[in-house]
Amino acid sequence: MNLNLTAGKQQTYDAIVVGTGVSGGWAAKELTEKGLKTLVLERGRMVRHVTDYPTMNLHPWELKYADRLTPREIKEDYPVQSRTAYAIKQSTKHFFVKDSEHPYIQKKPFMWTRGYQVGGRSLIWGRWAYRRGDLEFESNARDGVGEDWPIRYADIEPWYDYVESYIGVSGSRDGLPQVPDGKFLPPWEMNCLEKHVQSRLAENYTDRRLTIGRTANISVAHGGRGKCMARDLCTRGCPYGAYFSSNSVTLPAAEKTGKMTLRPYSIVRTILYDKEKRKASGVRVIDAETKETIDYYADLVFLCASTFGSTSILMNSVQNSFPDGLANTSGELGHNLMDNHFRIGARGTFDGFESQYYKGRRPVGVLVPRFQNLDAKTSRKNYLRGFSTYGSAGRQGWSRGNGNSDFGADWKDGLTKPGPWGFSFLAFGECLPNHKNRIYFDETKKDSWGLPLLTVDMEWGENELEMRKEMMSSSAEMLEVSGFRNIQTYEDPHEPGLSIHEMGTARMGKNPKTSVLNRWNQVHDVPNVFVTDGSCMNSNGWGNPSLTYMAFTARACDYAVRELKKGLK
């Protein structure tokens, strides 16, 4: 892909997009395809699709240290990334920041995963792609917690259709209101043990259904991209473009228009504000390599720099008109931080199906969608909202011999044959919005570019801790009714941030006195600034949010361009 990597002498554009992850890539595509000359800013390095995936086809024996980070690397450079990121290895560490180079302050433990490069975390995300229905959009109003969403499912449904049809989401239509059906490519197939668990849950429960996961890995060729080959090497970068990333899908579409200027190594310091017009006039950028300060101007500004990134830019944009940060007349900017809690569940062993196996390394597992607090019949007295339960089945491999004192030819030959079947459940729970959970700056400490260090202050509440009890017990229950033995529950350390679903801090709402953004993701105080990443979220939901960010972005771009033509009033 031929991209214009530097902004030239012309400093004025129709639109500026900050960030190149799932939201930023969509903003770049939508704005350029609507005819706007658009500057796309990324604080990290350039990554080109395929060209800059150095480990995408390496064999295991070609990777250092069995593809593991060394103890020294973990201690010195990746103490946080190695805790949060399931995917960080020798083969993928180039897609993650070094914590030593990008410090932040944890008032309470919060694990913040970051990927500063063109494409952002769209290169390393888990790819589960679920819609949110009115169960989610009505939750705050129903429970009297947080700020009511200013939209409902009907407002966002056509944009889910639009995004799914474009990126390609494989999945099954399940007819469950808590996981609205969409525009799907053929689903991946469950293996024999997963089908067995599916049938046993259907026999024993009226409120639980196991189904194949929905994922942005295309199961057939789609949009000029090759189908997923089930290699399970997604986080190295996919040469087939078989999963959605900004690099393989939306940024090439934006580049094709000839309207995009992409500038990496561009750290947005502040939004420039025109007090007379009461609008943003552009952004001030620090060149990450030279530390030179540059101003760029535009009629529209889209913040898509991630929850902490976008909110930090707004908080750092202190003006006479906004002494507490741009867009903070409500006092809610930086507050109501949320993340999903997980790392809890159960696993067990199954006797049977010894003659059956499976092919490939499927890119998605199975899911039991949320079944708590859906209605009066499923209500819980001890907690609000609910959780979903992810899972997968497989046969033990040669690694079952680790730590075994056996030896000899017969033992080694036995390890070449598949071991017994096992199944593991992992529950994923919702976190309630809480004004006390927040981010803010420590002005006494600066990073390498002179910006104040971000401080994260978040902890789980009683609702989350109470929910976890059923997250564990129900996982074990479902295995028990499915005929498993040796069932073991587990709960690993689960500090906020570990699910990499940080959201909130610039919530939407009807009332400018209690929210930062309106129903179009438009800043109440500054109408030509839009925020469409995770910071806009009012509630956390039971699972993966990225598809919603994309739909919000496409919807906001459509609105912004229409309003721009009318004078953005």
HELIX and SHEET records of a PDB file:
HELIX    1   1 VAL A   22  GLU A   33  1                                  12    
HELIX    2   2 PRO A   60  GLU A   62  5                                   3    
HELIX    3   3 LYS A   64  ASP A   67  5                                   4    
HELIX    4   4 PRO A   71  GLU A   76  1                                   6    
HELIX    5   5 GLN A   81  THR A   84  1                                   4    
HELIX    6   6 LYS A   93  PHE A   95  5                                   3    
HELIX    7   7 GLY A  120  LEU A  123  5                                   4    
HELIX    8   8 ASP A  134  PHE A  137  1                                   4    
HELIX    9   9 SER A  139  ASP A  143  1                                   5    
HELIX   10  10 TYR A  153  ILE A  167  1                                  15    
HELIX   11  11 CYS A  192  ASN A  204  1                                  13    
HELIX   12  12 CYS A  234  ARG A  236  5                                   3    
HELIX   13  13 SER A  246  THR A  250  3                                   5    
HELIX   14  14 LEU A  251  LYS A  256  1                                   6    
HELIX   15  15 THR A  307  ASN A  316  1                                  10    
HELIX   16  16 ALA A  376  THR A  378  5                                   3    
HELIX   17  17 TRP A  398  GLY A  401  5                                   4    
HELIX   18  18 ALA A  409  LEU A  415  1                                   7    
HELIX   19  19 GLU A  462  VAL A  481  1                                  20    
HELIX   20  20 GLY A  534  CYS A  536  5                                   3    
HELIX   21  21 SER A  546  LYS A  566  1                                  21    
SHEET    1   A 6 MET A 260  ARG A 263  0                                        
SHEET    2   A 6 THR A  38  LEU A  41  1                                        
SHEET    3   A 6 THR A  12  VAL A  18  1                                        
SHEET    4   A 6 THR A 293  LEU A 303  1                                        
SHEET    5   A 6 LYS A 279  ASP A 287 -1                                        
SHEET    6   A 6 SER A 266  ASP A 274 -1                                        
SHEET    1   B 5 MET A 260  ARG A 263  0                                        
SHEET    2   B 5 THR A  38  LEU A  41  1                                        
SHEET    3   B 5 THR A  12  VAL A  18  1                                        
SHEET    4   B 5 THR A 293  LEU A 303  1                                        
SHEET    5   B 5 VAL A 529  VAL A 531  1                                        
SHEET    1   C 3 ILE A 105  GLN A 106  0                                        
SHEET    2   C 3 PRO A 452  ASP A 457  1                                        
SHEET    3   C 3 ARG A 438  LYS A 446 -1                                        
SHEET    1   D 6 THR A 211  ILE A 212  0                                        
SHEET    2   D 6 VAL A 366  VAL A 368 -1                                        
SHEET    3   D 6 PHE A 387  ARG A 395 -1                                        
SHEET    4   D 6 TRP A 421  GLY A 429 -1                                        
SHEET    5   D 6 ILE A 344  PHE A 350 -1                                        
SHEET    6   D 6 ARG A 485  GLU A 491 -1                                        
END                                                                             
